[in-house]
Amino acid sequence: MTSPTLHSVGRSTGFVALDFRAKAAIFVAASCLAILWDDVRFTVGLALIVLAGCRAAGISGSYLAFVLRVMSPFFVLLLGTHGFFNQQYVLRLTGQEQLTALIAVPEPWWVVGGMVLSKEGLLYGATAVGKSLTFLLLVPLCVFTTDPNQWVVGLVRLRIPFKFAFLISSTLRFFPLIFDEIQAVRETQRLRGFALETMGPLERVRTYGRIAVPVILSAMHKAQQIEVVLQSRAFSGRSDRTYLHSPELGAAGWITIVLSAAAVVAAVIVELTTGLGRFVTL
């Protein structure tokens, strides 16, 4: 049984070879654009661009499909919440006196009677979905395409304290061990006759609760082992140290950083001067 790894890109691409600092610039720029824009066309379009970037970078389609499938209830909740309840804020954004009703729940209905699904609220819900999807996909786009060793060097080059950079790298390396431990406990329970697939929802929750106890204890034991190893090697956390890998930005990295910064600046100027990117009704 193999442990899942964070560096999960199966093939070498130009984005994988890009320096971490350039990827960080893309992350920051896309995050700024997602926060800045409220136009549903822009936010959804940005999410689709990031999704296409994930596929072009080599992230597996099965993983992306899994993420979308898991997050789909949350996206539906966002659409319903903004469509039914976020009326005052949407009215301020549009400057209208009344929202366009799409669905009106009959008054006699229990609890939900009299609620109205507005067109503008639904559009803003789609905007929120686009923003959330962008943030959600930016993480694997930068993490799954970067070796943890490059994380440390890149963060140190960004003047991040080495202790903090090492903490992030250690955390990323720790997750596969936890996943492996969960899988091992589940296989052990199957050998003892616990078939999770045949259990009901409540019984399955109780079973996962029993899995959590040994996993947490094992994680604490591994953390103590790491502490002992670091102390035995006289870990100081000083940044003035040598590194096995010393990546350079290169022309592609500098171009990426400049274009990312230019995109954010241009978007801010365009929105302030023309209002392009603000929330509008279609």
Summary of the structure (lengths in Angstrom):
residues: 282
radius of gyration: 23.7
end to end distance: 51.4
largest distance: 72.3
contacts: 787
relative contact order: 0.16
helix: 70%
strand: 2%
